Amino acid sequence: MATNHQKMAKILYFITKSNWGGAQRHVFDLATNLSPKDFDVLVIMGGNGVLKTRLDECGIQTITIQELGRDIKTQKDFTSFIQFYKILLKEKPDVLHTHSPKAGGLGALAGRLYNLTHKKKIKIIYTVHGWTFNENRNFIPKLSIIISSWITAIFSDKVIVLGTKEKEQTDKWPFIKDKFIIIKNGIAKPGYLARTKARDFISTQIGKKITKNTLIIGTIAELHKNKGLSYIIEALAEIKNNISNFIFIIIGEGEERKQLEILIKSKELENNIFLLGHIHNATLYLKAFNIFTLTSVKEGLPYTLIEAGKAELPIIASNVGNISDLVDDMCSGILIKPKNIREISESIQFLITHPEKRREFAHNAYTKTGTEYSLSKMLEETKKLYS
């Protein structure tokens, strides 16, 4: 309980989806690591996914808005807005911290309406987990997303971005330049299984013996077009005859599974590429990999790269979002142009033929993620905004 002279601050987190991605993990880490002596936490979300389950297991109060979803659906969005506003009226939080575009927009609007009619004001904070307008869209939809993102920033008191690239993209937006602040994602060092045990686990999952000399390229990613998995599959098809005894492991689930399975089969890579689906605590098995890849076309600041760095893995990643803040090209990994199959294949072959570079990149990635991407640093910087 809070002492009489110290008021407990009420924090309301609002996020669109309750699945388990980077934004959801970010909310989970914040909600479960704030001191219950100082903060009263409530998380509002759409659906009943993994995020809700994990928060419930940790004793964090949650409320679900079933109509809330990522796609624009006017009637459901209006219903979601009304439900959320009623929650604001009942809960009267000190801070509303929104995550993801839909929740960011609806939440900021609801918060501003609340502040117009109440003496006690809510501080509105929005965290951007990768600007949505960076996705591959036509001009008119992209422009509308830019405008809605700007309006969300206008309605928010502070906007957290995860790295320099996202902040630079807003430098010319009028009236809101001073609202942006960079707070990098941070994690506690995970507990990894030893390399031998991790590789034994992978072996049982794929039903195939992994020898000591088997090269494992791997990733942890949602099976979504934004993750660019088809490009690395194409790259591996081009160079499979140049690589002896390799497998590519994809841990994650999503809507693109069927399309990826068809592509793998068409490239005759069924014995080399394995879709393992969702694996609980997948991070445990990172040390099974020799090389970690993330060939996304759109990102914010992915947790998987921080985890790969802390696992001392050399990284190949697309130069999108804030990844260049994390991966120093040809120092802690290799940055490639998104969708560039040739660069992916050349990077893989380079790391395979230069084991000394793999060791050097791995060491540098470990050093950087240990100093710049800690959970305690992220928490302290975020709590300063709550005061």
C-alpha positions as CSV (number, residue, x, y, z in Angstrom):
1,M,0.0,0.0,0.0
2,A,1.1,3.6,-0.6
3,T,2.0,5.7,2.4
4,N,-0.3,8.5,3.5
5,H,2.2,11.1,2.2
6,Q,2.8,9.5,-1.1
7,K,-0.1,9.2,-3.5
8,M,-0.1,6.1,-5.7
9,A,-0.1,7.1,-9.4
10,K,-2.7,5.3,-11.6
11,I,-1.3,4.3,-15.0
12,L,-3.7,3.1,-17.7
13,Y,-2.1,1.3,-20.7
14,F,-4.1,1.0,-23.9
15,I,-3.1,-1.2,-26.8
16,T,-5.0,-2.4,-29.9
17,K,-4.3,-6.1,-30.0
18,S,-3.6,-8.7,-27.2
19,N,-1.5,-11.0,-29.3
20,W,2.3,-11.3,-28.5
21,G,4.4,-9.0,-30.5
22,G,7.0,-6.3,-29.7
23,A,4.4,-3.7,-28.7
24,Q,2.6,-6.2,-26.4
25,R,5.9,-7.2,-24.8
26,H,6.7,-3.6,-24.2
27,V,3.4,-3.1,-22.4
28,F,3.9,-6.3,-20.4
29,D,7.4,-5.3,-19.3
30,L,6.2,-1.8,-18.2
31,A,3.1,-3.1,-16.4
32,T,4.8,-5.9,-14.5
33,N,7.9,-4.0,-13.5
34,L,6.4,-0.8,-12.1
35,S,6.5,-0.9,-8.3
36,P,3.0,-1.7,-6.9
37,K,3.9,0.5,-4.0
38,D,4.0,3.5,-6.3
39,F,1.8,2.6,-9.3
40,D,-1.7,1.3,-9.8
41,V,-1.7,-0.3,-13.2
42,L,-4.6,-1.2,-15.5
43,V,-4.2,-2.5,-19.1
44,I,-7.0,-2.1,-21.7
45,M,-6.7,-4.1,-24.9
46,G,-8.6,-5.6,-27.9
47,G,-9.3,-9.4,-27.7
48,N,-8.2,-12.1,-25.3
49,G,-4.7,-13.1,-26.5
50,V,-1.4,-14.0,-25.0
51,L,-0.9,-10.6,-23.5
52,K,-4.0,-10.8,-21.5
53,T,-3.2,-14.3,-20.3
54,R,0.3,-13.3,-19.2
55,L,-0.9,-10.2,-17.4
56,D,-3.6,-12.1,-15.6
57,E,-1.0,-14.6,-14.5
58,C,1.0,-11.8,-13.0
59,G,-2.0,-10.3,-11.2
60,I,-2.2,-7.2,-13.4
61,Q,-5.7,-5.8,-13.8
62,T,-7.0,-6.0,-17.4
63,I,-10.1,-5.0,-19.4
64,T,-10.9,-6.3,-22.8
65,I,-12.7,-4.3,-25.6
66,Q,-13.8,-7.1,-27.9
67,E,-14.7,-4.8,-30.8
68,L,-11.3,-3.2,-31.0
69,G,-9.1,-4.4,-33.9
70,R,-6.2,-3.2,-36.1
71,D,-8.3,-2.7,-39.3
72,I,-10.4,0.4,-39.8
73,K,-14.1,-0.5,-39.2
74,T,-16.1,2.6,-38.5
75,Q,-19.0,1.2,-36.4
76,K,-16.7,-1.1,-34.3
77,D,-14.2,1.7,-33.8
78,F,-16.9,4.1,-32.6
79,T,-18.2,1.4,-30.2
80,S,-14.7,0.8,-29.0
81,F,-14.2,4.6,-28.4
82,I,-17.3,4.9,-26.4
83,Q,-16.4,1.9,-24.2
84,F,-12.9,3.2,-23.7
85,Y,-14.2,6.7,-22.8
86,K,-16.5,5.1,-20.2
87,I,-13.5,3.4,-18.7
88,L,-11.6,6.7,-18.5
89,L,-14.6,8.3,-16.7
90,K,-14.7,5.4,-14.2
91,E,-10.9,4.9,-13.6
92,K,-9.7,8.5,-13.7
93,P,-6.1,7.7,-14.3
94,D,-3.2,10.0,-13.8
95,V,-1.4,8.8,-16.9
96,L,-2.8,7.3,-20.1
97,H,-0.1,5.5,-22.0
98,T,-1.2,4.3,-25.4
99,H,0.6,1.9,-27.8
100,S,-0.1,1.1,-31.5
101,P,-1.8,3.5,-34.0
102,K,-5.5,2.6,-33.4
103,A,-5.2,2.7,-29.6
104,G,-3.0,5.8,-29.9
105,G,-5.5,7.7,-31.9
106,L,-8.7,6.7,-30.0
107,G,-6.9,7.0,-26.7
108,A,-5.5,10.5,-27.3
109,L,-8.9,11.7,-28.5
110,A,-10.7,10.2,-25.5
111,G,-8.1,11.7,-23.2
112,R,-8.4,15.2,-24.6
113,L,-12.2,15.1,-24.4
114,Y,-11.9,14.0,-20.7
115,N,-9.5,16.8,-20.0
116,L,-11.9,19.4,-21.4
117,T,-14.5,18.5,-18.9
118,H,-12.5,17.6,-15.8
119,K,-10.4,19.7,-13.4
120,K,-7.9,16.9,-12.8
121,K,-6.1,16.3,-16.1
122,I,-4.8,13.1,-17.6
123,K,-1.2,13.1,-18.9
124,I,-1.4,11.4,-22.4
125,I,1.7,9.6,-23.6
126,Y,1.9,7.7,-26.9
127,T,4.7,5.1,-27.8
128,V,5.3,4.6,-31.5
129,H,6.3,1.0,-32.3
130,G,7.3,1.7,-35.9
131,W,5.5,4.3,-38.0
132,T,2.7,2.6,-39.9
133,F,3.2,4.9,-42.9
134,N,6.5,3.1,-43.6
135,E,4.6,0.1,-44.7
136,N,4.2,-0.5,-48.5
137,R,1.0,1.4,-49.3
138,N,-0.3,3.7,-52.1
139,F,0.1,7.4,-51.8
140,I,-3.4,8.3,-50.6
141,P,-3.6,5.7,-47.8
142,K,0.0,6.6,-46.7
143,L,-0.8,10.3,-46.6
144,S,-3.9,9.7,-44.5
145,I,-1.9,7.6,-42.0
146,I,0.7,10.4,-41.8
147,I,-2.0,13.0,-41.1
148,S,-3.6,10.7,-38.4
149,S,-0.2,10.1,-36.8
150,W,0.4,13.8,-36.7
151,I,-3.1,14.4,-35.1
152,T,-2.4,11.7,-32.5
153,A,0.9,13.5,-31.7
154,I,-1.0,16.8,-31.4
155,F,-3.4,15.3,-28.9
156,S,-0.7,13.6,-26.9
157,D,1.5,15.4,-24.3
158,K,4.6,13.3,-25.1
159,V,5.4,10.9,-27.9
160,I,8.0,8.2,-27.3
161,V,9.9,6.9,-30.3
162,L,12.3,4.0,-30.1
163,G,15.2,5.4,-32.1
164,T,16.6,8.2,-34.2
165,K,15.1,7.2,-37.5
166,E,11.5,7.5,-36.2
167,K,12.3,10.9,-34.6
168,E,14.0,12.2,-37.8
169,Q,10.8,11.4,-39.8
170,T,8.9,13.9,-37.7
171,D,11.3,16.8,-37.7
172,K,9.3,18.7,-40.2
173,W,5.9,18.1,-38.6
174,P,4.5,21.5,-37.4
175,F,3.7,22.3,-33.8
176,I,4.9,19.1,-32.2
177,K,8.7,19.0,-32.5
178,D,9.3,19.3,-28.7
179,K,6.9,16.4,-27.9
180,F,9.1,13.6,-29.1
181,I,11.5,11.8,-26.9
182,I,13.7,8.7,-27.7
183,I,13.4,5.8,-25.2
184,K,15.0,2.6,-26.5
185,N,13.5,-0.8,-25.7
186,G,15.3,-2.6,-23.0
187,I,15.3,-6.1,-21.5
188,A,16.8,-8.0,-18.7
189,K,19.4,-10.5,-19.9
190,P,17.4,-13.6,-20.7
191,G,18.3,-17.0,-19.4
192,Y,19.5,-19.0,-22.4
193,L,19.8,-22.7,-22.7
194,A,23.4,-23.9,-23.4
195,R,24.2,-24.4,-27.0
196,T,24.1,-28.2,-27.0
197,K,20.7,-28.4,-25.2
198,A,19.2,-25.7,-27.4
199,R,20.3,-27.5,-30.5
200,D,18.9,-30.8,-29.1
201,F,15.6,-29.1,-28.7
202,I,15.6,-27.8,-32.2
203,S,16.4,-31.3,-33.4
204,T,13.4,-32.7,-31.7
205,Q,11.2,-30.0,-33.2
206,I,12.2,-30.6,-36.8
207,G,12.5,-34.4,-36.5
208,K,16.0,-34.3,-37.9
209,K,19.4,-35.0,-36.5
210,I,21.5,-31.9,-36.1
211,T,25.2,-32.7,-36.3
212,K,28.0,-30.7,-34.7
213,N,28.8,-29.2,-38.1
214,T,25.3,-28.2,-39.0
215,L,25.1,-24.5,-39.6
216,I,21.8,-23.1,-38.2
217,I,20.5,-19.8,-39.5
218,G,17.5,-18.7,-37.5
219,T,14.9,-16.0,-36.7
220,I,12.1,-15.4,-34.4
221,A,9.4,-13.5,-36.2
222,E,5.6,-13.3,-36.8
223,L,4.7,-14.9,-40.1
224,H,3.6,-11.5,-41.6
225,K,4.5,-9.7,-44.8
226,N,6.2,-7.0,-42.8
227,K,8.9,-9.5,-41.7
228,G,10.1,-10.1,-45.2
229,L,10.6,-13.9,-44.7
230,S,9.9,-14.7,-48.4
231,Y,13.1,-12.7,-49.3
232,I,15.4,-14.8,-47.2
233,I,13.8,-18.0,-48.5
234,E,14.5,-16.8,-52.0
235,A,18.0,-15.9,-51.1
236,L,18.6,-19.4,-49.6
237,A,17.2,-21.0,-52.7
238,E,19.9,-19.1,-54.7
239,I,22.8,-20.2,-52.6
240,K,21.8,-23.6,-51.2
241,N,24.2,-25.4,-53.5
242,N,27.0,-23.2,-52.1
243,I,26.3,-24.0,-48.5
244,S,26.9,-27.5,-47.1
245,N,24.8,-28.8,-44.2
246,F,22.6,-25.8,-43.3
247,I,19.1,-25.3,-41.9
248,F,17.0,-22.2,-41.5
249,I,14.7,-22.1,-38.5
250,I,11.7,-19.8,-38.3
251,I,10.1,-19.6,-34.8
252,G,6.7,-17.8,-34.9
253,E,3.2,-18.1,-36.2
254,G,1.0,-15.9,-38.4
255,E,-1.2,-15.3,-41.4
256,E,1.6,-16.0,-44.0
257,R,2.2,-19.6,-43.0
258,K,0.5,-21.1,-46.0
259,Q,2.2,-18.8,-48.5
260,L,5.6,-19.5,-47.0
261,E,5.0,-23.3,-47.0
262,I,4.1,-23.1,-50.7
263,L,7.3,-21.0,-51.4
264,I,9.5,-23.4,-49.5
265,K,8.1,-26.4,-51.4
266,S,8.5,-24.6,-54.8
267,K,12.1,-23.9,-54.0
268,E,12.7,-27.6,-52.9
269,L,13.9,-26.4,-49.5
270,E,11.7,-28.7,-47.3
271,N,14.8,-30.4,-45.9
272,N,16.5,-27.0,-45.1
273,I,13.8,-24.6,-43.9
274,F,11.5,-25.4,-41.0
275,L,8.5,-23.4,-39.7
276,L,8.3,-24.3,-36.0
277,G,5.3,-22.1,-35.1
278,H,4.9,-20.4,-31.8
279,I,7.2,-21.7,-29.1
280,H,6.8,-20.5,-25.5
281,N,9.9,-18.7,-24.3
282,A,11.5,-19.0,-27.7
283,T,14.4,-16.8,-26.6
284,L,15.7,-19.7,-24.5
285,Y,16.9,-21.5,-27.7
286,L,18.7,-18.6,-29.4
287,K,22.2,-20.1,-28.7
288,A,21.3,-23.0,-31.0
289,F,21.8,-20.5,-33.9
290,N,25.0,-19.6,-35.6
291,I,23.5,-16.6,-37.4
292,F,20.4,-14.6,-36.5
293,T,18.5,-12.8,-39.3
294,L,15.6,-10.3,-39.5
295,T,14.9,-9.4,-43.1
296,S,11.9,-7.1,-42.3
297,V,10.5,-4.5,-44.6
298,K,9.0,-2.5,-41.6
299,E,10.1,-2.4,-38.0
300,G,10.3,-0.2,-34.9
301,L,13.0,-1.5,-32.6
302,P,12.6,-5.3,-32.5
303,Y,13.1,-7.1,-29.2
304,T,14.4,-10.2,-31.1
305,L,17.5,-8.3,-32.2
306,I,18.2,-7.2,-28.6
307,E,17.8,-10.8,-27.5
308,A,20.0,-12.0,-30.3
309,G,22.7,-9.5,-29.3
310,K,22.6,-10.5,-25.7
311,A,22.9,-14.2,-26.9
312,E,26.1,-13.2,-28.6
313,L,24.9,-13.9,-32.2
314,P,26.1,-12.2,-35.3
315,I,23.1,-10.5,-37.0
316,I,21.9,-9.9,-40.5
317,A,19.1,-7.3,-40.5
318,S,17.3,-5.0,-42.8
319,N,18.1,-1.3,-42.4
320,V,14.6,-0.2,-41.5
321,G,13.1,1.5,-38.5
322,N,15.6,2.0,-35.8
323,I,17.6,-1.1,-36.5
324,S,20.7,0.9,-37.4
325,D,20.7,2.3,-33.9
326,L,21.1,-1.3,-32.6
327,V,23.2,-3.0,-35.4
328,D,26.4,-1.2,-36.4
329,D,27.0,-2.3,-40.0
330,M,30.1,-4.5,-40.3
331,C,30.8,-4.2,-36.6
332,S,28.0,-6.0,-34.7
333,G,26.3,-7.3,-37.8
334,I,25.4,-6.7,-41.4
335,L,22.7,-4.2,-42.5
336,I,21.0,-4.9,-45.8
337,K,18.5,-3.0,-48.0
338,P,14.9,-4.4,-47.4
339,K,13.6,-6.8,-50.0
340,N,17.1,-7.2,-51.5
341,I,17.6,-10.9,-52.1
342,R,21.1,-10.5,-53.5
343,E,22.4,-8.6,-50.4
344,I,20.8,-11.3,-48.1
345,S,22.5,-14.1,-50.0
346,E,25.9,-12.3,-50.0
347,S,25.7,-11.5,-46.3
348,I,24.9,-15.1,-45.4
349,Q,27.8,-16.4,-47.5
350,F,30.2,-13.8,-46.1
351,L,29.5,-14.8,-42.5
352,I,29.7,-18.5,-43.4
353,T,33.1,-18.1,-45.0
354,H,34.4,-15.7,-42.3
355,P,34.0,-17.4,-38.9
356,E,36.3,-14.9,-37.3
357,K,33.9,-12.1,-38.4
358,R,31.0,-14.1,-36.9
359,R,32.9,-14.1,-33.5
360,E,33.8,-10.4,-33.8
361,F,30.2,-9.3,-34.6
362,A,28.8,-11.5,-31.9
363,H,31.0,-10.0,-29.3
364,N,30.3,-6.4,-30.4
365,A,26.5,-7.1,-30.4
366,Y,26.7,-8.5,-26.9
367,T,28.6,-5.5,-25.6
368,K,26.2,-2.9,-27.2
369,T,23.0,-4.5,-26.1
370,G,24.3,-4.9,-22.6
371,T,25.0,-1.2,-22.1
372,E,22.4,0.6,-24.2
373,Y,19.3,-1.7,-24.1
374,S,18.7,-2.6,-20.4
375,L,15.3,-2.9,-18.8
376,S,16.2,-0.7,-15.9
377,K,17.3,2.1,-18.2
378,M,14.0,1.9,-20.1
379,L,11.9,1.8,-17.0
380,E,13.6,4.8,-15.3
381,E,13.4,7.0,-18.5
382,T,9.7,6.1,-18.9
383,K,8.8,6.7,-15.2
384,K,10.3,10.2,-15.5
385,L,7.5,11.0,-18.0
386,Y,4.8,9.8,-15.6
387,S,5.7,12.3,-12.9
